[in-house]
Amino acid sequence: TDLTFEIDQQSGEHLAAKVLSKGQIAYCKIALDEAIPCDPESETEPRPVVLFFDASGAEILGICIIDFALRRATNISWHQAKVDQSARARVHSHQPCVIWVTGLSGSGKSTVADALEQELHRAGRHTYLLDGDNVRHGLCRDLGFTDADRVENIRRVAEVATLMADAGLIVIASFISPFQNERAMAREVAGDTRFVEVFVDTPLAVCEARDPKGLYKKARAGELKNFTGIDSIYEAPSHPEITLKAGEHPPEVLVGQVMDYLSAENIFSL
């Protein structure tokens, strides 16, 4: 969950680091899906070792020796409030949900998300729009654009979106979110809350021709590293609830398609 520092193998000096290359050593914090036997202070038992594998499970990417356990997670429990999501939904007169809008930079995500919120607002629905640029001014201002930082960015946004949906809102999250796994994580974080993945499917060539912020030009010139679609991959959704062809239709048509889906799925009724 956090790379604290790299350890220089010659001097033992602690060095600032965001990522590690093969053969490097670092001190970090990790989170596991389930508890493991762990008593690092034992003088008779060897320290627990965790192996990290690639996605296929065929190659070992790293080895972690546990130094000590963080015990604070065992001291907390979820407080179930008397006013729950269904009670809040009745006040808002619609079903809460998370609408996750994904696509390349320049695909039209922000335009669609903004127009969708306006349409929902006109219809009297209670909404909030989480925008990829906006959250990096505050909530995620400490994150860069490495793969690890992108994943953490989406994790934080997914948690916030889920809390807002629990408050009874229709939450629109507009993020490139280039990796399948991170979008699956966002869906998992949402839990029982309705999650609608909207893929704004605009070809890279069209996005690059638009280039409203000049980012593709900078990326092609080598001035912008880790830019999605150029030197960082975008994994298109395999089974989104909605696919929008933003290169073929104007925003009002695309918004109409989303509204039709939400209506058919009874989001607007209790």
C-alpha positions in Angstrom: 0.0 0.0 0.0 3.0 2.3 0.5 6.6 2.2 -0.6 8.3 3.9 2.3 11.9 4.0 1.0 14.4 2.2 -1.1 17.5 0.7 0.6 20.9 1.3 -1.1 22.5 -2.2 -1.1 26.0 -0.8 -0.8 25.6 1.9 1.9 22.3 0.9 3.5 21.1 4.5 2.9 17.4 5.1 2.7 16.4 6.6 -0.6 13.2 8.2 -1.8 11.4 6.0 -4.3 8.0 5.5 -6.0 8.7 2.3 -7.9 11.3 -0.5 -7.8 13.2 -2.2 -10.6 14.4 -5.8 -10.6 16.9 -6.5 -7.9 16.2 -3.4 -5.8 15.3 -3.6 -2.1 12.8 -1.4 -0.2 10.9 -1.0 3.0 7.1 -0.9 2.4 3.7 -1.5 3.8 1.5 -4.3 2.4 -2.2 -5.2 2.8 -3.4 -8.8 2.5 -6.9 -10.1 1.7 -6.8 -12.5 4.7 -4.8 -13.0 7.9 -1.6 -15.1 8.0 0.2 -16.5 11.0 2.7 -13.8 12.0 4.9 -13.4 15.0 8.0 -11.5 13.8 9.3 -11.1 17.4 9.5 -14.9 17.9 13.1 -16.1 18.5 12.3 -19.6 17.3 10.0 -19.2 14.3 11.3 -17.8 11.0 9.8 -14.5 9.8 6.8 -14.9 7.5 7.6 -14.5 3.8 5.1 -13.2 1.1 5.7 -13.9 -2.6 4.3 -11.5 -5.3 3.4 -13.1 -8.7 2.5 -11.6 -12.0 -1.1 -11.7 -13.3 -0.6 -15.2 -14.8 0.8 -16.6 -11.6 3.8 -17.9 -13.5 6.6 -15.4 -12.5 7.7 -14.2 -9.1 7.9 -10.4 -9.1 9.1 -9.9 -5.6 9.7 -11.4 -2.2 8.6 -9.7 1.1 9.9 -10.5 4.5 7.4 -9.4 7.2 9.1 -7.1 9.8 6.0 -6.4 12.0 2.2 -6.4 11.8 0.0 -3.4 11.8 -2.6 -4.3 14.4 -4.8 -1.3 14.2 -7.2 -2.9 11.6 -8.4 -5.4 14.2 -9.5 -2.7 16.6 -12.1 -1.2 14.4 -15.6 -2.3 13.3 -18.3 -0.9 10.9 -20.9 1.2 12.7 -24.3 0.5 11.2 -26.3 3.7 11.2 -30.1 3.6 11.8 -30.7 5.8 8.7 -29.5 3.5 5.8 -29.2 3.9 2.1 -32.8 2.8 1.4 -34.1 5.5 3.8 -32.0 8.1 2.1 -33.2 6.9 -1.3 -36.8 7.4 -0.3 -36.1 11.1 0.5 -34.4 11.6 -2.9 -37.1 9.6 -4.7 -34.7 7.7 -6.9 -32.3 4.8 -6.6 -28.7 5.7 -5.7 -26.0 4.4 -8.1 -22.5 5.0 -9.3 -22.2 5.8 -13.0 -18.5 5.1 -13.9 -17.6 6.9 -17.2 -14.3 5.6 -18.7 -12.4 6.3 -21.9 -9.3 7.9 -23.4 -8.3 11.5 -22.8 -10.2 13.5 -25.4 -12.8 10.8 -25.9 -15.6 13.1 -24.7 -15.9 11.6 -21.1 -16.1 15.0 -19.4 -18.5 16.4 -21.9 -20.9 13.5 -21.6 -20.6 13.4 -17.8 -21.3 17.1 -17.4 -24.2 17.0 -19.9 -25.6 13.9 -18.1 -25.5 15.6 -14.7 -27.3 18.7 -16.1 -30.0 16.5 -17.6 -30.4 14.6 -14.3 -30.5 17.9 -12.4 -33.2 19.2 -14.7 -35.2 16.1 -14.0 -35.0 16.8 -10.2 -32.5 14.0 -9.5 -29.9 14.5 -6.7 -26.4 14.1 -8.2 -22.7 14.7 -7.8 -20.0 14.7 -10.5 -16.5 13.4 -9.6 -14.1 14.6 -12.3 -10.6 13.2 -12.9 -8.8 16.6 -13.0 -10.8 18.1 -10.1 -9.9 15.4 -7.5 -6.2 15.8 -8.2 -6.5 19.4 -6.8 -7.3 18.0 -3.3 -8.2 14.3 -2.5 -5.5 12.9 -4.8 -3.1 15.9 -5.0 -0.2 13.7 -3.7 -0.5 11.2 -6.6 1.4 11.2 -9.9 0.6 9.1 -13.0 2.6 6.0 -12.5 0.6 2.7 -12.7 0.6 2.4 -8.9 -0.5 6.0 -8.4 -3.3 5.6 -11.0 -4.6 2.5 -9.1 -4.5 4.4 -5.8 -6.3 7.4 -7.4 -9.1 5.2 -8.6 -9.3 3.3 -5.2 -9.8 6.6 -3.4 -12.4 7.9 -5.9 -14.3 4.6 -5.7 -14.5 4.8 -1.9 -15.8 8.4 -2.1 -18.3 7.6 -4.8 -19.6 4.7 -2.8 -20.0 6.9 0.3 -21.9 9.5 -1.8 -24.1 6.8 -3.2 -24.8 5.6 0.3 -26.0 9.1 1.0 -28.6 8.5 -1.7 -27.0 10.3 -4.6 -26.6 9.4 -8.3 -22.8 9.7 -8.5 -21.1 10.2 -11.9 -17.4 9.4 -11.9 -15.5 10.5 -15.0 -12.0 9.0 -15.1 -9.8 7.5 -17.8 -9.3 4.6 -15.4 -7.3 2.7 -18.0 -6.9 -0.7 -16.3 -9.6 -3.5 -16.2 -8.5 -4.5 -12.7 -9.0 -1.0 -11.2 -12.5 -0.6 -12.7 -13.3 -4.1 -11.3 -12.0 -2.9 -8.0 -14.3 0.2 -8.2 -17.3 -2.1 -8.9 -16.3 -4.3 -6.0 -15.9 -1.3 -3.6 -19.5 -0.2 -4.6 -20.7 -3.5 -3.2 -24.5 -3.6 -3.1 -24.8 -0.1 -4.7 -25.8 -0.2 -8.4 -22.7 0.3 -10.6 -23.1 1.3 -14.2 -19.9 1.3 -16.3 -20.1 3.6 -19.3 -17.5 3.2 -22.0 -17.0 6.3 -24.1 -15.6 4.4 -27.1 -13.7 7.0 -29.2 -10.8 5.8 -31.4 -7.3 7.0 -30.4 -6.8 8.8 -33.7 -10.0 10.8 -33.1 -8.9 11.7 -29.5 -5.5 12.7 -30.7 -6.9 14.8 -33.5 -9.1 16.6 -31.0 -6.3 17.0 -28.3 -8.2 19.8 -26.5 -5.5 20.2 -23.9 -2.5 19.6 -26.1 -1.5 16.6 -24.1 -1.1 14.1 -27.0 1.2 16.6 -28.7 3.4 16.8 -25.5 3.3 13.0 -25.1 4.4 12.4 -28.7 7.2 14.9 -28.2 8.4 13.0 -25.1 7.5 15.9 -22.8 4.7 14.0 -21.0 5.5 10.5 -19.6 3.0 7.7 -18.7 0.3 9.2 -21.0 -2.5 6.8 -21.7 -2.8 5.7 -25.3 0.8 6.7 -26.1 3.3 5.1 -23.6 0.8 3.7 -21.1 -1.9 1.3 -22.1 -5.7 1.6 -22.0 -7.6 -1.6 -21.5 -11.0 -1.2 -23.1 -14.0 -2.6 -21.0 -15.0 -6.0 -22.1 -18.6 -5.9 -20.7 -19.7 -2.4 -19.9 -23.4 -1.7 -19.2 -23.3 1.1 -21.8 -21.1 1.8 -24.8 -21.2 5.3 -26.3 -19.8 6.2 -29.7 -18.8 9.7 -29.0 -17.1 10.1 -32.4 -20.4 9.4 -34.2 -23.1 11.1 -32.2 -23.5 14.5 -30.5 -23.5 14.7 -26.6 -27.3 15.1 -26.4 -27.8 11.8 -28.2 -25.3 10.0 -25.9 -26.9 11.5 -22.8 -30.3 10.2 -24.1 -28.9 6.7 -24.4 -27.7 6.8 -20.8 -31.0 8.2 -19.5 -32.9 5.5 -21.4 -30.8 2.8 -19.7 -31.3 4.3 -16.2 -35.0 4.5 -16.8 -35.2 0.9 -18.1 -33.2 -0.2 -15.0 -35.7 1.6 -12.7 -33.1 3.9 -11.2 -35.7 6.7 -11.3 -38.3 4.7 -9.3 -38.5 3.2 -5.8 
